[in-house]
């Protein structure tokens, strides 16, 4: 199984000379199995170039798994060329929105209304099939099995575990480890802490046996404490900690803040590696656009 990072930026695309090495496109991951099955996780702006490359071996057949429908994870979908081409077969999987009571198909088609985009969803020529996933559901696509896991984020958000070719990876989607909203002196504090611990145990168990973790790590610890609590994103250290707890040998840190330059990411990675010298634990990689790894 091969993983290619097609977009590693969070919140908004950030092209320019200061982001050229790590990339400015928003979230998109490509997974290819040994049998030739193509799976895509999220449809940020990184999916546009991927679509163009896939057309070289048309007709395109693929499955797209959407973690959640925040803009930076779906905004590239209207520019995914295979959707416009007869003969393409695209299966799009994700959750029903329990707050707004809308299906994934309804939400994604709305961003292609004429007030937002010149081509309506109804004018697409490819064969598109939407599938609503339940928590913990295992979806089979070709030789791969994809399991959905609910993550902590301000909207309903899935992480996805992909198992294929005897290997596995997990992508967190956007993820902020839950924090206790009560003060230690509050009577609700202990019950809430117990709930957080139980939720963490379920997540860690779901990640057992995973070979590579790709995780949202948008902030430094200082940035997080200075006003980002509750914004729905993790830190570099929280991402590494989850990999350690689940016994995962390799972790890719992604969803880079749109203001983070290449030089800043280099410096953060150097600091993380320096503080881990001699400690063992997972291999730590700063995800970059175009990075291709055998899982």
C-alpha positions as CSV (number, residue, x, y, z in Angstrom):
1,X,0.0,0.0,0.0
2,X,1.3,3.4,-1.0
3,X,0.4,6.8,0.5
4,X,0.9,10.1,-1.3
5,X,0.3,13.4,0.4
6,X,-1.5,15.6,-2.0
7,X,-2.3,18.5,0.3
8,X,-1.0,19.2,3.8
9,X,-2.3,22.7,4.6
10,X,-5.1,23.5,7.0
11,X,-7.8,26.1,7.0
12,X,-7.1,27.7,3.7
13,X,-4.8,27.2,0.7
14,X,-1.6,29.1,1.1
15,X,0.5,29.1,-2.1
16,X,3.6,31.2,-2.4
17,X,7.4,31.1,-2.1
18,X,7.3,30.6,1.7
19,X,5.2,27.4,1.4
20,X,6.6,25.9,-1.8
21,X,8.5,23.0,-0.1
22,X,5.8,21.7,2.2
23,X,3.0,22.8,-0.1
24,X,0.1,25.2,0.0
25,X,-2.8,22.9,-1.0
26,X,-5.4,21.9,1.6
27,X,-6.0,18.3,2.8
28,X,-6.0,15.4,0.4
29,X,-4.4,12.0,0.8
30,X,-4.0,9.4,-2.0
31,X,-3.8,5.7,-1.1
32,X,-3.0,3.0,-3.8
33,X,-3.1,-0.7,-3.1
34,X,-1.0,-3.4,-4.7
35,X,-4.1,-4.4,-6.7
36,X,-4.3,-0.9,-8.2
37,X,-7.3,0.4,-6.2
38,X,-7.3,4.1,-5.7
39,X,-8.6,5.6,-2.4
40,X,-8.7,9.3,-1.6
41,X,-9.2,10.8,1.8
42,X,-10.6,14.3,1.8
43,X,-11.0,16.6,-1.2
44,X,-9.2,19.8,-0.3
45,X,-7.4,21.8,-3.1
46,X,-4.8,19.0,-3.4
47,X,-7.3,16.8,-5.2
48,X,-7.3,19.0,-8.3
49,X,-3.8,17.9,-9.5
50,X,-4.5,14.4,-8.4
51,X,-7.5,14.3,-10.7
52,X,-5.5,15.5,-13.6
53,X,-2.9,12.8,-13.1
54,X,-5.6,10.1,-12.7
55,X,-7.0,11.1,-16.1
56,X,-3.9,9.7,-17.7
57,X,-5.3,6.2,-17.1
58,X,-9.0,7.0,-17.7
59,X,-11.6,5.8,-17.1
60,X,-11.1,6.7,-13.5
61,X,-12.5,4.5,-10.7
62,X,-11.9,5.6,-7.2
63,X,-13.4,6.0,-3.7
64,X,-13.3,9.3,-1.8
65,X,-13.7,9.3,1.9
66,X,-14.6,12.7,3.4
67,X,-13.6,13.2,7.1
68,X,-15.9,16.2,7.5
69,X,-17.3,19.0,5.4
70,X,-15.4,22.0,6.6
71,X,-14.4,24.1,3.6
72,X,-10.7,23.1,3.5
73,X,-11.5,19.4,3.2
74,X,-14.0,19.7,0.3
75,X,-13.3,22.8,-1.7
76,X,-11.2,21.0,-4.3
77,X,-14.0,18.6,-5.3
78,X,-15.6,20.8,-7.9
79,X,-12.2,20.8,-9.7
80,X,-11.7,17.0,-9.7
81,X,-11.7,16.4,-13.4
82,X,-13.0,12.8,-13.4
83,X,-16.4,14.0,-12.1
84,X,-16.9,15.7,-15.4
85,X,-15.9,12.8,-17.7
86,X,-18.3,10.0,-18.8
87,X,-17.1,6.6,-17.8
88,X,-15.6,7.7,-14.5
89,X,-16.9,5.9,-11.4
90,X,-16.5,7.8,-8.1
91,X,-17.8,6.5,-4.8
92,X,-18.0,9.3,-2.2
93,X,-18.3,8.2,1.4
94,X,-18.8,10.2,4.6
95,X,-21.2,11.0,7.4
96,X,-24.7,12.4,7.6
97,X,-24.6,15.8,9.4
98,X,-26.7,15.3,12.6
99,X,-26.8,19.0,13.4
100,X,-28.0,20.4,10.1
101,X,-29.8,17.2,9.1
102,X,-28.2,17.0,5.7
103,X,-26.7,14.1,3.8
104,X,-23.2,14.2,2.4
105,X,-24.5,14.4,-1.1
106,X,-26.7,17.5,-0.2
107,X,-23.8,19.3,1.4
108,X,-21.3,18.7,-1.5
109,X,-23.8,19.5,-4.2
110,X,-24.6,22.8,-2.5
111,X,-21.1,24.1,-3.1
112,X,-21.7,23.7,-6.8
113,X,-24.8,25.8,-6.9
114,X,-24.6,28.5,-9.6
115,X,-24.1,31.3,-7.0
116,X,-20.8,29.6,-6.0
117,X,-19.7,27.6,-9.1
118,X,-20.5,27.8,-12.9
119,X,-21.3,24.1,-13.3
120,X,-24.1,22.5,-11.3
121,X,-23.7,19.2,-9.6
122,X,-26.5,17.8,-11.9
123,X,-24.4,18.5,-15.0
124,X,-21.5,16.2,-14.0
125,X,-21.0,13.4,-16.5
126,X,-19.3,10.9,-14.3
127,X,-21.1,8.2,-12.3
128,X,-21.1,9.4,-8.7
129,X,-22.4,7.3,-5.8
130,X,-22.8,8.7,-2.3
131,X,-22.6,6.4,0.8
132,X,-23.5,7.4,4.3
133,X,-21.2,5.7,6.9
134,X,-22.0,4.7,10.4
135,X,-19.5,5.0,13.2
136,X,-17.2,1.9,13.2
137,X,-18.5,0.7,9.8
138,X,-16.0,-1.2,7.7
139,X,-16.3,-0.3,4.0
140,X,-14.6,-2.5,1.4
141,X,-13.3,-1.0,-1.7
142,X,-11.3,-3.4,-3.9
143,X,-8.6,-4.9,-1.8
144,X,-8.9,-2.3,1.0
145,X,-11.0,-2.1,4.1
146,X,-11.7,1.3,5.5
147,X,-13.0,1.8,9.0
148,X,-14.6,5.1,10.2
149,X,-13.9,6.3,13.7
150,X,-15.5,9.4,15.3
151,X,-12.9,12.1,16.3
152,X,-13.1,15.1,18.5
153,X,-13.8,18.3,16.4
154,X,-16.5,21.0,16.5
155,X,-18.4,19.2,13.7
156,X,-19.1,15.5,13.2
157,X,-15.7,14.2,12.0
158,X,-14.4,10.8,11.0
159,X,-10.9,9.5,11.1
160,X,-10.2,6.6,8.7
161,X,-8.2,3.5,9.2
162,X,-7.2,1.9,5.9
163,X,-6.1,-1.8,5.9
164,X,-4.7,-3.3,2.7
165,X,-1.9,-5.5,1.6
166,X,-1.3,-6.7,5.2
167,X,-0.5,-3.1,6.3
168,X,-2.5,-0.2,7.8
169,X,-2.6,3.5,8.1
170,X,-4.8,5.9,10.0
171,X,-5.7,9.5,9.1
172,X,-7.2,11.5,12.0
173,X,-9.0,14.2,10.0
174,X,-9.1,17.3,12.1
175,X,-8.6,16.3,15.7
176,X,-8.2,18.1,19.1
177,X,-7.8,15.8,22.0
178,X,-10.7,16.5,24.4
179,X,-10.0,18.8,27.3
180,X,-11.9,19.0,30.6
181,X,-14.2,22.0,30.5
182,X,-14.5,21.9,34.3
183,X,-12.1,23.2,37.0
184,X,-10.6,20.6,39.4
185,X,-12.8,22.0,42.2
186,X,-16.0,21.5,40.3
187,X,-18.0,18.4,41.2
188,X,-18.4,17.5,37.5
189,X,-14.6,17.4,37.0
190,X,-14.0,13.8,37.8
191,X,-16.9,12.4,35.8
192,X,-15.9,14.5,32.8
193,X,-12.3,13.3,33.1
194,X,-13.5,9.7,33.3
195,X,-15.5,10.2,30.0
196,X,-12.4,11.7,28.3
197,X,-10.3,8.8,29.5
198,X,-12.8,6.3,28.2
199,X,-13.0,8.0,24.8
200,X,-9.2,8.0,24.6
201,X,-9.1,4.3,25.4
202,X,-11.5,3.5,22.6
203,X,-9.4,5.5,20.1
204,X,-6.1,4.0,21.2
205,X,-7.6,0.5,20.9
206,X,-8.8,1.3,17.3
207,X,-5.3,2.4,16.4
208,X,-3.6,-0.8,17.6
209,X,-1.6,-2.4,14.9
210,X,-1.5,0.7,12.6
211,X,1.8,1.1,10.8
212,X,1.5,4.8,10.0
213,X,-0.5,7.6,11.7
214,X,-1.2,10.8,9.7
215,X,-2.5,13.3,12.2
216,X,-3.7,16.9,12.6
217,X,-0.9,18.9,14.3
218,X,-1.6,22.5,13.4
219,X,-0.3,24.2,16.5
220,X,2.7,24.4,18.8
221,X,2.0,23.9,22.5
222,X,2.5,27.6,23.1
223,X,0.1,28.6,20.3
224,X,-2.5,26.2,21.6
225,X,-2.4,27.5,25.2
226,X,-2.4,31.1,24.0
227,X,-5.9,31.0,22.6
228,X,-6.5,27.9,20.3
229,X,-8.1,25.6,22.9
230,X,-11.5,24.5,21.5
231,X,-10.6,25.4,17.9
232,X,-10.6,21.7,16.9
233,X,-6.9,21.0,16.2
234,X,-4.1,19.3,17.9
235,X,-0.4,20.1,18.5
236,X,2.8,18.5,17.3
237,X,3.3,16.9,20.8
238,X,-0.3,15.6,21.1
239,X,0.0,13.9,17.7
240,X,3.3,12.2,18.7
241,X,1.8,11.3,22.1
242,X,-1.1,9.4,20.5
243,X,1.3,7.5,18.2
244,X,3.4,6.5,21.3
245,X,0.3,5.4,23.3
246,X,-1.0,3.3,20.4
247,X,2.4,1.8,19.6
248,X,2.5,3.2,16.1
249,X,6.0,3.2,14.6
250,X,5.6,6.2,12.3
251,X,3.7,9.5,12.5
252,X,3.2,12.2,9.9
253,X,2.3,15.6,11.2
254,X,0.0,17.5,8.9
255,X,-2.7,20.2,8.6
256,X,-0.1,22.9,8.7
257,X,-1.2,26.3,9.8
258,X,-1.7,28.6,6.8
259,X,0.7,31.1,8.2
260,X,3.4,28.6,8.9
261,X,6.4,29.0,6.5
262,X,8.7,26.2,5.2
263,X,11.5,27.5,7.4
264,X,9.3,27.5,10.4
265,X,8.2,23.9,9.8
266,X,11.9,22.9,9.4
267,X,12.7,24.6,12.7
268,X,9.8,22.9,14.5
269,X,10.7,19.5,13.1
270,X,14.4,20.0,14.1
271,X,13.3,20.9,17.7
272,X,11.0,17.8,17.9
273,X,13.8,15.5,16.7
274,X,16.3,17.0,19.1
275,X,14.1,16.6,22.1
276,X,13.5,13.0,21.2
277,X,17.1,12.0,20.7
278,X,17.8,8.7,22.5
279,X,14.1,8.3,23.5
280,X,13.1,5.8,20.8
281,X,9.4,5.8,19.9
282,X,7.9,6.6,16.5
283,X,9.6,8.0,13.5
284,X,8.5,11.6,13.2
285,X,7.9,13.1,9.8
286,X,6.6,16.6,8.9
287,X,4.2,15.9,6.0
288,X,4.8,17.7,2.8
289,X,2.9,17.8,-0.5
290,X,4.1,15.1,-2.9
291,X,5.6,12.9,-0.1
292,X,5.2,9.3,-1.1
293,X,5.6,6.4,1.4
294,X,5.3,2.7,1.3
295,X,3.1,1.7,4.2
